[in-house]
Amino acid sequence: MPFETAWRRLFVGFLIGGYILAPNPVWALVFYVALAPLSVWGLIRGHIRRPPMNGVVVIGMVVIGWFWMSLVWGSDQPVRQIVKYVGAGPSNLVFFLTGVSFFTTADVAWRRRFACGLALAGGANALVSILGYLHAHPSGARLTGYAETRHSILGAAVLSIAALHALHLFAGSSRWRERFLWGACVALAFTFVGLSGSRGPAISLGLATLAMTGLRRRRIAVAMLTAAMVSVGAAWYIDGFREWALDSLARPSLRPEIWRDTLTLVSQKPLLGYGVGSQRLLSADNATFPHSIYLSALFYGGAVGLVLLLALLASAIRRALKLPDRRDRALCAGLLLVPIVNGITDIGQAIKPPEAIWYILWVPLMIAAGTGTRSDIRPK
């Protein structure tokens, strides 16, 4: 088997594994023992094409480097956190560059394999999680999945990435059997997100779905929005649904208090922040992170970190919207809306060892960075 083929299979298998392998150390070991060494060796020896140095790649590398270096000047960083993030920086960088290289060189067949793998793995994860939830169903409980969807909020965001790939496949299928399969995966993912009671992921998935559909066919997006509004309106007259919806909307949130405390602390270290390994407790419920990717960037990396993160997301969106193929444009834009919108109310450090953030933030970024060559990008 050629080296590049084995590497591609391992990369796709690794990302599928995040939806299946549990507990996390098993999934992480696949990266540390197999994918990372193979990727580094292939990039150094020239067996794998090196990623193009476009804006998303360059800024992404700078973002990873900045937060990694923040360990030097950070405060309130326990030794275990320092050890964790010393390894997180290089791991995150290898994963990002590996993904960009994959999508830069992958042909249509490999891209489809990747999308099918994520869609099916996400659908399987959602199905098992929903069945387990319905079997146990403690009163008032929120659904939690397993593997990398085991957290109700982050898990819903991770599953959103698989759902959008399933939606991409559904929109591109002409056979009714394929449409049934991908439609079922989409439905399962939406059900998972709804039962998780996670408002941020629900909003981000809804907006991403509308954006993807609108960029492909605007009339269908309008029809979907109308159908959704009619469905919610009709379901409102069902007592159980109305009570569940009102409970979800009325559920108190400590986020405003957490954000206020975060800004108070940031005012003491506005430029460089507290370092990516900081565990400085916020007074609101003893929160250990700011519950917003933007405030987290400001807290851990200071104003510099926030500006770099915003520049990275803006560069990725700009590149996605300039792709000439509307299917690629729709998929990339939809995927990027997951971290952009969901990040308003959740997500901590931008760099971590193998965890949910790799799906939520770095998979959309690597797809946007690796899709299309320089000649494929439309000029202004």
Secondary structure, DSSP 4 states (H G I P E B T S, - for coil): --HHHHHHHHHHHHHHHTTT--SHHHHHHHIIIIIHHHHHHHHHHTSSPPPP--HHHHHHHHHHHHHHHHHHH-SS--HHHHHHHHHHHHHHHHHHHHHHHHHHH--HHHHHHHHHHHHHHHHHHHHHHHHHHHHH--TTPPP--SGGG-SHHHHHHHHHHHHHHHHHHHHH--SHHHHHHHHHHHHHHHHHHHHHT-HHHHHHHHHHHHHHHHHH-HHHHHHHHHHHHHHHHHHTTSHHHHHHHHHHHH----HHHHHHHHHHHHTTSTTT-S-TT--PPBTGGGBSS-SSHHHHHHHHHHHHHHHHHHHHHHHHHHHHHT-SSHHHHHHHHHHHHHHHHHTTT----S--SSSHHIIIIIHHHHHHHHSS-GGGSPP-
